[in-house]
Amino acid sequence: MAERRRVLLVEDDETIARAVRDRLAAEGFEVRVAGDGEAALVEYGRAEPELVILDRLLPGLDGLEVCRRMQAARPVPVLMLTALGEETDVLVGLGVGADDYLTKPFSMRELVARIHALLRRVERAGQLAAEDTVIRVGEVEIDTAARRVFVRGTEAQLTRTEFDLLRRLAERPGQVFERDRLLSDVWGFSEAAATRTVDSHVRALRRKLGSDVVRTVHGVGYALVRR
């Protein structure tokens, strides 16, 4: 029997935590649950999960600080849950190392799809890391093997998802990618309501690489600018 994938769920609302835990267990995951930030860090070190579902608003240490400490200790895919849904809040979460976010209330079907997509991306990234390739587009240099990005010689610290999105755009500089296609290619699923996820990650890329690196084609999608 295949080994079950380990997931750490950090959620202080017991009703939500129980519902998510039961659904993920039914999907074949081994789920550990923590109700606050301090307990989450202890469980993280003990269980060594393959993915973390992390509520943004927690008692004590908030989700942002918990995410920051987890990524500093051992990088891990993080799906952040937020009830706020404001662009600034989402960008801050992505900035401390979250790979994706889901706004409450959410459907269990979408949650499960996001989890599977994140885990597939991690596996695919490991396979692509064997390809020793450097992509240069204008002033941006992407080392695909080391998963490092430099702008004018200065390294930019990208999350796993930001790197995967940039790499996809860089494979065809100047080509416009529709949001739905990016969602499928990078996130591994297609949900019309989830295209905001693409928009948020593009904004995060612009903050780190420069506002003119990614071009918006209104009503269509995005392209990496060739300079």
C-alpha positions as CSV (number, residue, x, y, z in Angstrom):
1,M,0.0,0.0,0.0
2,A,1.3,3.4,-0.9
3,E,2.5,5.6,1.9
4,R,0.1,8.4,2.8
5,R,1.2,12.0,2.1
6,R,1.7,14.0,5.3
7,V,-0.3,17.2,5.7
8,L,-0.2,19.7,8.6
9,L,-3.4,21.6,9.1
10,V,-3.1,24.8,11.2
11,E,-6.6,26.1,12.0
12,D,-8.1,27.5,15.2
13,D,-11.7,27.1,14.2
14,E,-12.5,23.6,15.4
15,T,-15.5,23.1,13.1
16,I,-13.4,24.0,10.0
17,A,-10.4,22.0,11.2
18,R,-12.6,18.9,11.8
19,A,-14.3,19.2,8.4
20,V,-11.0,19.6,6.6
21,R,-9.2,16.8,8.5
22,D,-12.0,14.4,7.8
23,R,-12.2,15.2,4.1
24,L,-8.4,14.9,3.6
25,A,-8.3,11.7,5.6
26,A,-11.0,10.3,3.3
27,E,-8.8,11.4,0.3
28,G,-5.9,9.3,1.7
29,F,-3.8,11.9,3.5
30,E,-2.2,11.6,6.9
31,V,-3.4,14.8,8.7
32,R,-2.0,16.4,11.8
33,V,-3.9,19.4,13.3
34,A,-2.6,22.3,15.3
35,G,-4.8,25.1,16.7
36,D,-2.4,27.9,17.1
37,G,1.0,29.1,15.9
38,E,3.2,27.8,18.6
39,A,1.6,24.3,18.4
40,A,2.0,24.4,14.6
41,L,5.8,25.0,14.9
42,V,6.2,22.1,17.3
43,E,4.1,19.8,15.1
44,Y,6.0,21.0,12.1
45,G,9.3,19.9,13.5
46,R,7.9,16.6,14.8
47,A,5.8,15.5,11.8
48,E,7.9,16.9,8.9
49,P,4.8,17.4,6.7
50,E,5.0,17.5,2.9
51,L,2.5,20.3,2.8
52,V,1.0,22.8,5.3
53,I,-2.5,24.3,5.2
54,L,-2.1,27.5,7.3
55,D,-4.8,29.8,8.5
56,R,-3.7,33.5,8.2
57,L,-5.4,34.6,11.4
58,L,-4.3,32.6,14.4
59,P,-4.2,33.2,18.2
60,G,-0.7,34.1,19.4
61,L,1.7,33.9,16.5
62,D,-0.2,34.8,13.3
63,G,0.0,32.7,10.1
64,L,2.5,35.1,8.5
65,E,5.1,34.6,11.3
66,V,4.4,30.9,11.4
67,C,5.0,30.6,7.6
68,R,8.2,32.7,7.8
69,R,9.6,30.5,10.6
70,M,8.7,27.3,8.8
71,Q,10.3,28.3,5.6
72,A,13.4,29.4,7.4
73,A,13.7,26.0,9.1
74,R,12.8,23.8,6.2
75,P,11.1,25.0,3.0
76,V,7.7,23.4,2.5
77,P,4.7,24.1,0.2
78,V,2.2,26.2,2.1
79,L,-1.4,26.8,1.2
80,M,-2.7,29.8,3.2
81,L,-6.3,30.2,4.2
82,T,-7.5,33.8,4.5
83,A,-10.8,35.3,5.5
84,L,-9.6,38.8,4.5
85,G,-9.2,38.4,0.7
86,E,-7.6,41.8,0.4
87,E,-4.9,42.1,-2.3
88,T,-2.4,43.6,0.2
89,D,-3.0,40.7,2.7
90,V,-2.6,38.1,-0.1
91,L,0.7,39.7,-1.3
92,V,2.1,39.8,2.2
93,G,1.3,36.1,2.6
94,L,3.0,35.3,-0.7
95,G,5.9,37.4,0.3
96,V,6.7,35.3,3.4
97,G,6.7,32.1,1.5
98,A,3.2,30.9,1.0
99,D,2.8,29.1,-2.4
100,D,-0.9,29.6,-2.8
101,Y,-3.9,31.0,-1.0
102,L,-7.6,30.2,-0.6
103,T,-10.2,32.6,0.6
104,K,-12.8,31.5,3.1
105,P,-15.4,30.2,2.6
106,F,-14.1,27.6,0.2
107,S,-15.3,24.3,-1.1
108,M,-13.7,21.1,-0.1
109,R,-13.4,20.1,-3.8
110,E,-11.3,23.2,-4.5
111,L,-9.2,22.7,-1.4
112,V,-8.4,19.1,-2.4
113,A,-7.6,20.3,-6.0
114,R,-5.2,22.9,-4.7
115,I,-3.4,20.4,-2.5
116,H,-2.9,17.9,-5.3
117,A,-1.8,20.6,-7.6
118,L,0.8,21.9,-5.1
119,L,2.2,18.4,-4.5
120,R,2.4,17.8,-8.3
121,R,4.3,21.0,-8.7
122,V,6.8,20.0,-6.1
123,E,7.4,16.7,-7.8
124,R,7.7,18.3,-11.2
125,A,10.1,20.9,-9.9
126,G,12.4,18.1,-8.6
127,Q,12.4,16.6,-12.1
128,L,13.1,19.9,-13.8
129,A,15.9,20.6,-11.4
130,A,17.9,17.9,-13.2
131,E,17.9,20.1,-16.3
132,D,20.9,22.4,-16.1
133,T,19.5,25.4,-18.0
134,V,19.9,29.2,-17.7
135,I,17.2,31.3,-19.3
136,R,17.9,35.0,-19.9
137,V,15.2,37.4,-20.8
138,G,16.3,41.1,-20.8
139,E,17.8,41.8,-17.4
140,V,16.2,38.7,-15.8
141,E,18.3,35.5,-15.5
142,I,16.7,32.2,-14.4
143,D,18.8,29.3,-13.2
144,T,16.4,26.5,-13.6
145,A,18.6,23.8,-11.9
146,A,19.3,25.9,-8.8
147,R,15.8,27.6,-8.9
148,R,17.4,31.0,-8.5
149,V,16.5,34.3,-10.2
150,F,18.7,37.4,-10.7
151,V,17.7,40.8,-11.9
152,R,20.7,42.9,-13.1
153,G,22.9,40.6,-11.1
154,T,21.0,40.9,-7.9
155,E,19.2,37.8,-6.6
156,A,15.4,38.0,-6.2
157,Q,13.9,35.7,-3.5
158,L,10.9,34.0,-5.1
159,T,8.5,31.5,-3.7
160,R,8.1,28.1,-5.4
161,T,5.0,29.2,-7.2
162,E,6.4,32.6,-8.3
163,F,9.5,30.8,-9.7
164,D,7.3,28.3,-11.6
165,L,5.1,31.1,-13.0
166,L,8.2,33.1,-14.1
167,R,9.8,30.0,-15.7
168,R,6.6,29.3,-17.7
169,L,6.4,32.9,-19.0
170,A,10.1,32.8,-19.8
171,E,9.8,29.7,-21.9
172,R,8.2,31.9,-24.6
173,P,9.1,35.6,-24.0
174,G,6.7,38.0,-25.5
175,Q,4.0,35.4,-26.0
176,V,0.7,36.2,-24.2
177,F,-0.5,33.4,-21.9
178,E,-4.2,33.4,-21.0
179,R,-4.9,33.2,-17.3
180,D,-6.7,29.9,-17.7
181,R,-3.7,28.4,-19.4
182,L,-1.3,29.7,-16.7
183,L,-3.6,28.3,-14.1
184,S,-3.5,24.9,-15.8
185,D,0.2,24.9,-16.6
186,V,1.5,26.3,-13.3
187,W,-1.1,25.3,-10.7
188,G,-2.2,22.1,-12.4
189,F,-6.0,22.8,-12.3
190,S,-8.6,24.9,-14.1
191,E,-11.2,26.8,-12.1
192,A,-12.6,30.0,-13.7
193,A,-13.0,31.6,-10.2
194,A,-9.4,30.9,-9.3
195,T,-7.8,33.2,-12.0
196,R,-7.4,35.8,-9.3
197,T,-4.7,33.6,-8.0
198,V,-2.7,34.2,-11.2
199,D,-3.3,37.9,-10.9
200,S,-2.0,38.0,-7.3
201,H,1.2,36.1,-8.2
202,V,1.9,38.3,-11.1
203,R,1.6,41.3,-8.8
204,A,4.1,39.6,-6.4
205,L,6.5,39.0,-9.3
206,R,6.3,42.7,-10.3
207,R,7.1,43.8,-6.8
208,K,10.2,41.6,-6.7
209,L,11.5,41.9,-10.3
210,G,10.2,45.3,-11.5
211,S,6.8,46.7,-12.5
212,D,7.7,46.5,-16.2
213,V,8.9,42.8,-16.4
214,V,5.4,41.3,-16.9
215,R,3.0,42.9,-19.4
216,T,-0.7,42.8,-18.9
217,V,-2.9,42.2,-22.0
218,H,-6.3,43.3,-20.6
219,G,-9.0,40.7,-21.0
220,V,-6.5,38.1,-22.1
221,G,-3.5,37.4,-19.8
222,Y,0.2,38.1,-19.3
223,A,3.5,38.1,-21.2
224,L,7.1,38.3,-20.1
225,V,8.6,41.5,-21.7
226,R,11.6,41.0,-24.0
227,R,14.0,44.0,-23.7
